[in-house]
Amino acid sequence: MQVLLLMYQDEKRVRNLPKDEAKEVHGAYMAYLGALKEAGVLLANHGLKATTEAKTVRKASVLNGPFAETKEQLAGYFLLEVPDMEAALSWAKRNPSAAQGSVEVRPVWT
Amino acid sequence: MQYLLLIYGNENAMLNAPKEAASQMMGAYTAYTEALQKAGVRVGSNRLRPTSEATTVRTPNGKKNVVNGPFAETKEQLAGYYLIEAPDLDAALSWAARCPGAAYGSIEVRPVWSM
């Protein structure tokens, strides 16, 4: 099955991390990415730019900002091919974003 | 530049739509996907299963916390996405406006970090 891991984080806090800590977080993502690739489960992943650059289109109007104001913002995603939900959750727990914010796991329609 | 078009809609309304309306919607999405494909802008897309099947994981301070449901309760839910390659934000916004979901809900357009 395919699942999407949606990473939600407080983007202001993440952007203002001290340099040392930012480097550490970056390293954690690199290690995570390496583990996903080694396990052969990674289909796609992307980081998103800040919601200050988001626009929302609704009917005929275009609004600045994201769809909803939330305490944490969608920061990126990982699309994985896994045998079951249990495997998906164990990858979600290892995602660095789980320690910093939340990781939502959503199965994909196939 | 790559942009993610995030489709937010009322999933209860979608799941309970009459058969005819649902198949019309499906047709509109198929046509939209084909248009993206033909223009050579579609990088990837997926429809998500309902948030009733979502699980959210947090591990603050190493403590595991797994809860059923999406990250946040919202009036509209993330239903799917298109990842597109567009020359600029204007082009991305015009593709977003053509997405069938824009008529029923919201399409959030987010630039992607290039690696």
Chai-1 contact restraints between the chains, C-beta under 6 A:
chainA,res_idxA,chainB,res_idxB,connection_type,confidence,min_distance_angstrom,max_distance_angstrom,comment,restraint_id
A,Y8,B,F71,contact,1.0,0.0,6.0,A-B,restraint_1
A,A44,B,G44,contact,1.0,0.0,6.0,A-B,restraint_2
A,H46,B,V112,contact,1.0,0.0,6.0,A-B,restraint_3
A,G47,B,W113,contact,1.0,0.0,6.0,A-B,restraint_4
A,L48,B,R110,contact,1.0,0.0,6.0,A-B,restraint_5
A,K49,B,P111,contact,1.0,0.0,6.0,A-B,restraint_6
A,E53,B,P111,contact,1.0,0.0,6.0,A-B,restraint_7
A,A54,B,E108,contact,1.0,0.0,6.0,A-B,restraint_8
A,A54,B,R110,contact,1.0,0.0,6.0,A-B,restraint_9
A,K55,B,V109,contact,1.0,0.0,6.0,A-B,restraint_10
A,T56,B,S106,contact,1.0,0.0,6.0,A-B,restraint_11
A,T56,B,E108,contact,1.0,0.0,6.0,A-B,restraint_12
A,V57,B,A96,contact,1.0,0.0,6.0,A-B,restraint_13
A,V57,B,A97,contact,1.0,0.0,6.0,A-B,restraint_14
A,V57,B,A102,contact,1.0,0.0,6.0,A-B,restraint_15
A,V57,B,I107,contact,1.0,0.0,6.0,A-B,restraint_16
A,R58,B,S106,contact,1.0,0.0,6.0,A-B,restraint_17
A,V62,B,L93,contact,1.0,0.0,6.0,A-B,restraint_18
A,P66,B,E108,contact,1.0,0.0,6.0,A-B,restraint_19
A,F67,B,Y8,contact,1.0,0.0,6.0,A-B,restraint_20
A,F67,B,S106,contact,1.0,0.0,6.0,A-B,restraint_21
A,F67,B,E108,contact,1.0,0.0,6.0,A-B,restraint_22
A,A68,B,T74,contact,1.0,0.0,6.0,A-B,restraint_23
A,T70,B,A72,contact,1.0,0.0,6.0,A-B,restraint_24
A,A92,B,V57,contact,1.0,0.0,6.0,A-B,restraint_25
A,K93,B,V57,contact,1.0,0.0,6.0,A-B,restraint_26
A,K93,B,T59,contact,1.0,0.0,6.0,A-B,restraint_27
A,A98,B,V57,contact,1.0,0.0,6.0,A-B,restraint_28
A,A98,B,R58,contact,1.0,0.0,6.0,A-B,restraint_29
A,A98,B,T59,contact,1.0,0.0,6.0,A-B,restraint_30
A,A99,B,T59,contact,1.0,0.0,6.0,A-B,restraint_31
A,S102,B,T56,contact,1.0,0.0,6.0,A-B,restraint_32
A,S102,B,R58,contact,1.0,0.0,6.0,A-B,restraint_33
A,S102,B,F71,contact,1.0,0.0,6.0,A-B,restraint_34
A,V103,B,V57,contact,1.0,0.0,6.0,A-B,restraint_35
A,E104,B,A54,contact,1.0,0.0,6.0,A-B,restraint_36
A,E104,B,T56,contact,1.0,0.0,6.0,A-B,restraint_37
A,E104,B,P70,contact,1.0,0.0,6.0,A-B,restraint_38
A,E104,B,F71,contact,1.0,0.0,6.0,A-B,restraint_39
A,V105,B,T55,contact,1.0,0.0,6.0,A-B,restraint_40
A,R106,B,L48,contact,1.0,0.0,6.0,A-B,restraint_41
A,R106,B,A54,contact,1.0,0.0,6.0,A-B,restraint_42
A,P107,B,R49,contact,1.0,0.0,6.0,A-B,restraint_43
A,P107,B,E53,contact,1.0,0.0,6.0,A-B,restraint_44
A,V108,B,N46,contact,1.0,0.0,6.0,A-B,restraint_45
A,W109,B,R47,contact,1.0,0.0,6.0,A-B,restraint_46
A,W109,B,R49,contact,1.0,0.0,6.0,A-B,restraint_47
